[in-house]
Amino acid sequence: MTSTAKFFNSVAAGYDERPNRPDNAKLQHIIDFAKVHRGDTVLDVGTGTGALLPLLAKSIGPFGNIDAVDIASEMLAVAHDKHAGLPLPVRFMLTDIEKDPVHSLYDRVILLDVLPHLEQPMETIMRLYYHNLAGAGSVTLAQSCGRDAANAANAELGIHAHQLPPAQEMATRLTDAGIPVEYVEDTPEQWLIRIVRH
């Protein structure tokens, strides 16, 4: 088990009580930014306690599907207990997205508050892009707060986390690697990049 998994297992029970948790308006903006549509199949990477799940379920409707993956089993247990009553089934999977293959295709892949905790972010994003996107799908990289706040919060956690770069800098890295970036949003409130498959 990685140190990141151990940390998030240790804080899972009280994770939703933290004072800086994102509100529904921010979460809905991320879903809108990701262009989630009715009937979409969605991969929620690093689902944590499932903050996105109720809003995702509402957006995709009864004929969509959600796979929620996380590296921490205790986070998944909290998410499962909290969201067992959603109007569509959610498949919860204990997965290290950097090491464990995901054998499905998705219209939308969303990584919320995940990027700083990846050891190999570019390789992971490229694998999701090339191996897990269906048709004209998209990958959304998102932070629920601005870059400065995210970097400060991760520094306080006491676990290894990379500094989040400016969104445009990250977008340039992706573009240089042949991955088309459609839109970037970098404000004091949120950090977002949308990658598209044409």
N, C-alpha and C positions, 0 to 999 in steps of 0.2 A: 504494500500500500504506500502511495506517495505521501510526502509531507502535506501536500495540498489537500488530499483526500482526508487525511487524519484531522487536519484543522477544521475542515467544513463538517466532518462528522461530529466534532466536539462542540460546534456552535449551532447545530441544526435545530435543536429543541427551541431555542429562543431567538432564532434568526429573524423571524418576522416582527420581533419587538424592537429591532434596532431603530434608532431615531432617524437615520438617513435613508430609510427604505423608500423606493420610488412610489409615487402615488399613481392612481389609475390613469390620470391624464398623460403622464409621461409614458406609461406602458402602452397606452392606446396610440400615442404618437409613433412609437417604435413599430407597432403593428401596421399602422397606416404607411409609414416610411417603407416598410418591407413589402408593401403592396399585396398583403394577404387578401385573397378573394374567396368567395363562396366555393366550397367543394375542393379547396386546396388540400394537399398533403404537406404537412409541416414537420420539420425536425427542429425541436427546441433543444439546442446544445447548452449544457450547463443549466438545466432547468431549475436547479436549487430546490426551493420549496414550492415551485410551480407558479410564480407570480404572474407569468404570462398566460397560463392555461385557461382561466375563465374567459379572458378577452379573446384569445385565439379561438376558443370553441364557439363563441358568439359570432366571430368574423367568418369562420369557414362553414358554419351550419352543420346540419345532421349528416351530410354526405361527405364531409371532409374527414381527415385522419390526422392524428398527432402522435408522434413518437417523442417522448421526453427522456433525454439521457443526461446522466450526471456521473461524476467520478466518485461521489460520496453516497454510500448506501443509506446513511441516516437522513440526508437531505431528501432522497427519493422516498423514504418511508413517510416523512412529514408531508411531502407533496401528494403521495397516494392517499393518505388519510384525509387531507384537506379537500381534495378534489375528486373523491370517489363518486360524487353525485353529479358530475358534469353530464350534459345531455348527449355526449358521444364518448365512446371508449378511448382512453388514452393508454398507450403502451409505454410503461416505465421500464427503462433499461439501465442497468449499472454498466457504464461504458467509460473507458478512458479514450476520449475521442482522438488522442494522439497515437494510440497504440492499437486499439481494437477496431477492426473493420466494421462498417455499417453497411449491410447488404440490401439497401433499399434506395429507391429514387424519390425525390421530393420536389414539389413546386417551390417551396420556400424553406430555406435553412436560416435560422436565427441564432446568433451567438450573443447573448446578453451578459455583460459583465464577465466575460470569459477571457478575452484576448490577453490581458496582463498575466494570466496564470498559465498560459501555454509556453512550454519550453521551446517549441518549434512552430511559431504562429504561421509563418509563410507556408511551410510544408503542409500544415494541417488545413489551412484555407484552400490551398491548391488541390489537396486530395478531396475535400468536400465538393469543390467546384467541378472537378473532372469526373468524379466517381459517384456523386450522390444527387446531382441536379437532373431533373427531368425536363426535356424540351427547353422552353424559354424561361427556365426557373431563375431564382436569384438567391444570393447569400447576403445576409445583412449582418454587419458587425456593429454592435451597439454597446454603448455605456449609458447607464441610467442617470449619469451626472456628467458634468464637464470634465475635460482632461485633467485640469489641475486638482479638482476635488477627488477624482478617481485615483490619481497618483498619491495624493496625501492619505486617502483612506487605506489604500493597499500598503503603504509604508507603515501605518499604524497596526496592521494585522499581525506583524511579527512573523510572516511567512514569506517565502520567495515570491516576488512578483516583478515582472518587467515594467519599466516606465512606459506608459502609453504615449506614443508619439503624436504630434499634430496629425489630424485626420488627412490633410492633404499630402503630408509626407508619406503616410501609409498608403494612400491611394496611388502615389507615384511609384512606390515599390511594387504594388500589385500590377499596375499598368506595364511597368518595365518587364515584369515576369509573364506578360501576355494575357493577363486577366483584366477584362474590361470593367472599369468602374463607371457606373451610371450617374451616381450622385453622392455628394459629400455634404455633411452638416457638422460643423464644429463650433459650438457656442458654449458659454459658461454653464448652460443647463444640460446639454447632451452632446454626445460624440457619436456620429453615425456615418457608415459607409455602405452603399448598396452596390453589389457586384451582380452583373447580369450574364445570362447565357443566351447568346443569339442563335 
